[in-house]
Amino acid sequence: MDKTKLLELIRSLTALPGGAGREQAVAAYMAEAFRRHVSRVEVDAVGNVYAYLGQGERRVMVSAHTDEVGMFVKHISEQGYIYFEANGILDERVLLDTKVEVISGDGAVHVGVIGIKSRHLMTPEELARPVNIGDLWLDVGADSAAAVSALGIRVGDPIVYRRHFDLLAGDRFTTKAIDDRAGCAVLLAVAEALAAAPLPYTLCLVATTQEEIGSRGAKVAAQRLKPDIALCLDTVPAADPYTPPQQSAVRLGGGPVIRTADFLTHALLGSVYSAKIVRGLRAAAEEAGIPYQEDVFRTWTDAATVAYSGDGVPSGGVFMPRRCSHAPVEVADIGDIANTAALLDAFLRRLTAEAVEDLKKFL
């Protein structure tokens, strides 16, 4: 898939609301898009979307998550202000004066603005305090709880960043939810590229749910599929002017990132990726002339639940650099995303049933 087509695909995917646990719009889009290339598509009870290609006893799972960070309506005041709770890991600083969308039960989209006490009215002590999500409110233009109710907004409704998409210089662009609609776009590119390929194994492309709150959908998918090996597609923070290389040396425009390990210490969550699959991804990239980067990172991905499901699933991870993580203005390079699709295509075409069997073995 060329970069122009891939960019338009990401534009469409990032426009959809899909907070964790409320990914219906994205799941519906993925199911319809998969069906253009694949005859067998399924959706499970938690919203994971499965597309099956090839045939063979061995199973290879490739996943990317559909959800984005967001919020839930927590309280509606008598004055019509909406208070909210985080749905996923948010940096409260990026929420200030941000446009968002509240998705009511009937599917209607209500635009609102997150507010905070005016700078003109804040004391030095208030300015020195960290931003707390409990100090923020959402204004949808209503002046009473009854007016909010009349809009159809209720406690528990999901909130996501306001949709937008803007091109930057060169191959860069900015939008919400690049994490991980970029991965979803790569899944669709792989489905298109390999639809007619004579794969000697069953390839299961899975758009998973609830990654941002603990990779819950991926756990269900792995239990359902019982894959022999798995690959996880996601994004990774890229270096910026204030990030030292010992924290992240990943560059925008440097190509996909092949990961050795990740671990979120305080949550005891993460993965050590299969050494054999890591070597196989490197070899595929080098053979195809695809630029790539490598990392060990402090985070978790869907591999955290896939790799340790059932009897264990040897897993690999391929990640796309992006800046401004979990913000309404994430930044990525379409060349990195196109090269990620190319790397997956190269790796999956090289696999034989015997190779899958070997990758499944620890020794």
N, C-alpha and C positions, 0 to 999 in steps of 0.2 A: 504494500500500500504506500503510495507516495505521500510526501509530507503535507501537501495541500489537502488531500483527502483526510489524512489523519488529523490535521488541525481542525477541520470542520466537524469531524466526529467528536473530538474533545469539546468543541464549542457546544455541540448539542448535549453531550453527556453532563457537562458542568452546569448547564442551565436547569437541570432537574433537581428538585429537592429530595434529599435522601439522608436525613439524620439516622443515627444508629437505631435499628428496630423499626424504622418507618421508611424503608427503602422501596416501597411499592412502585413508585414512578420509574426508578432506575431499573428495577427488576423487570418491569414490563417492557421497557426499551430494549434491554439486553436480550430478553427472550425473543422479541420480534426480530431484532437484528441477527441473532444467531440463526433463526429459521430461514434467513435468506441464503445461507450457505450450508446448513446442516439439517438433515432430516429428523434426527432425534434430539429433542430439546425437552427438558423437564424442569419443574419448579417444585421445591419441597416446602414443608410446613413452616420453615423459618425464613423463606424467601430466597434461598440459594438458587441460582439458575445454572443448569448443567447442559452442556452441548457435547455430544459424543462423535468422534471421528475415528476412522480406521477400524481395524478389527484384529482381534487376537486375545489370547488369554491374559497377557500382561497388561496392567493398567498404569497409565501415567497421568497424574493430576496436575493441572496448571491453574492457579487461582489468582484472582485480584478482587479486592473488596469494593462493594458498591456504596457503602455508607460514608458519610462525612461527619465531622464534628459539628455540634450544634447545641441546642438547649431545649428544655421543656418549660411550658407555662407552669408556674408554681403557685402564684397567687395573683388575684385581680383586686386592686384596692377600690374603695368606694368612689375615688376620684377618677377611676379608669386607667390607672397605671398598672402595667403588667410586670410582675416580678418573675424571675426564672431561675432554673437550675441547669448546670452544665450537663451536656450529654456527650461525654468524651473529654479528652484533655484539652483545656482551653487556657490560653494566656489572657487573663482579664484585661491587660493593657490594650489588646487589639480590639476590644469590644467598644471602647469609648466612641460615642457619636457615629456608630456604624449602622448602615442600613441592613435590615434583616427582613425575612418573610416568615409570617406565622401561617401554618397550614391547618385550617380548621377541619373538622370532621367530615364536612361535605366536599373536601378537596379544594375549597376556595383559598386563594393566596392573598394575605393581607400584609401590606408593606408597613413596616414600622421603623423607628429610630431608637437606638439604645442611648439613654441620656445619663448624665451625671451632673452633680451640682456645678453651677457655673464657676469658672475660674475667678471671676470678679468677686464672688461671694465666699471663696474659700480662705480659711485662716492658714498661716504658715504650718501649723500642726496638721491640718487636714491635707495640705499639699505633700507633706512628708510621709503620710501614711500610704502603704501599698494599696493598690486598687483591689477592692473586694467585690465579688460578684453580687453580694447581698446589698451593696450600696447603689447598684445600677438598676435602672428601670427601662421599660419598653413603652414607647408612646406610639399608638396606632391612630391617634387623632380623636379618640373617644374621651369624653369628659365625665363619664360615670361607669360604674360596673354594669349597669343596665345597657349602656350603649355598647360596651364591649361584648356583652352577651348577645345583643341584637346582630352583631357581625358574625356570630356563630363560633366565637372563640371561647374555649373552655380550658380549665385546668387540665394539664396533660397533653395539650396540643404541641406538636413539634415546631421548633424555630430553627431556621438555617440562615446563613448569610444571603444577602440579596444577590440574585443572579446578575452576572455581567461577564464580558469577555473583551479584552483589549489586546491588540498587537503592540509589541514594543519593537525596538530596533533589531535588525538581523532576524534570527530565528526564535527570538524570545517572545513570550506572551504572558499575560496575567489574568487570573480568574480565581474564583473560589473552587474548592474541591478537586484540585489537581491530584491531591491525595484522596482517593486513588482512582479517579475516573480516567487518569492516564493509563493505569493498568487495565481498566475495562476496555479502553480503546485498543490496547495491544492484544487483548484476548480476541476481539473482533477481527483485528488484522490477521492474527494467526489462523482463525477459523476460515477466513477468505483464502489465505495463501495455501492452506493444507487441505481444503475441502475435497480436492480430487486426488490427493497424494495417496499412494498405496502403503499406508503405514502398517507395519507388521505387529502392531500392538493397539490397544484401545486408548485413545487420547481423550481425556475428560477435561474440558475447559469449564471452570467453575467461577461464576461471579458470586462472591460470598457476602454475607451480611454481618453486621455487628463487630467488625474488626476493631473499631475505635473504642469499644468497651470490653475488650478481652478476647477478641478472635473467636467469638461464639459460633458464628455460622460455619466457619472453616472446620471446627470440631465436628459439627453435625455432618458436613460433607465428607470428611475423612472416614467417619464411622459408616456412612452410607456406601462409599465407593470401595473402601479397603484397597487403596492404590498400592502398587509396588514401590513407586517413587513419586516424589512431588516437587513442584517448583512454585515458589511464591513470587508474585510481582507486586511491587509497591514503590513508594517514593522514599527519598532520604534527604535530610537537610544538606544543602550545599554550602560551601564556605562563603563567608561574607567579610566585609572589612574588619569586623570585630571578633571573628572566630579563629583561634589559633589552629595550626594544622594538626596538633595532637588531639583536637576535638573533632575536626572534620577537614580533610584535605580533598574532599570530593568537589569537582569543579562543574559548574554549568557548562555544557558544551563539550565535556570530556568523555561522554559516552556512558553506557549503562554501567552499573556498579555490581560486581560479583562479590558477595559477602561470605566471609568465613564464619563469623559468629555475631550474635547480638544478645544483650542481656540487660534488663531493667532491674537493677539491684534491689530497690526498695519493694518491688512487686514480685521478685523471684520469678520473673517471666522472661522468656527468650529462647534462643535456639543456638546450638552448635551445628553448623551445616555439614552435610556429608562431604568428606574430603574427596571422595571419588567424583561426586557431582560437581564440586568446585573445579576440579581438574578438567572434567569434561566440558564445562562451560568456557573455561579459558581456551581449551584446544579448539572448540567450535569458533570462538571469536577470532582467534589467531589465524585459523585456516581460511576463514571468510574475509579476513582483513577488516574486521569491525573493531573500532577503538573501544577500550573498556577501562574501568577503574576497579579498585578493590578496597574493601574496608572491613573494619570491625567496629560495631556501633552500639551505643547505649540506647536501646529501644526494644520493642518486640514487634513481631509481624504475625501473620496467619500461620507461619511455620511453627510458632510456639505451641499451637494445639494440634496441628496436622502431624508433625514429626513424632509426637509422643502419644498418638492414638493407637488403639488396638495393640498389635505386637510391635509397633514402631514403624515409621515410614521415613526412610532416608530422603532428605529434602535439600533443595538448593534454593538460593535467593538471588533474584535480579532486581535491581532498584534504580529508579530514575531520579536524578538530582532535581531538587526544587528549593527555592528560598521562601522565606516568610511562612514557615510551617503553621498550619492550622489557623491561618489568617484569611480574611476575605480577599486578599490580594496575593495569593501564592504566585510565584514566578518560575517558569520552566523554559526549556529549550526544546523545540519540536524535533531537532536533530537527535537529541538523546533518546526521545521516545521512539522515533523511527528506527534507530540503531538497536533499541531494546527488542522491537518486533523482529528485526533482522537476526539478532542473536538467538531468539527463541526458535525462529524458523530453521536456522542452521543447526542448532542443537537437536531439535526434534527430528529433522530429516536424517541425521546421522545415526539415530538410535535403531537398533535391531532388537528383536525379542531376547536374544542372547545378551546384548549389552544391558538391557533393563534387568535381566536376571543377575548379571554381575554387579550392577550398581546397587541392587537390593542387599547384597552381602556386605557385612561390616569388614570382613577380612578378604 
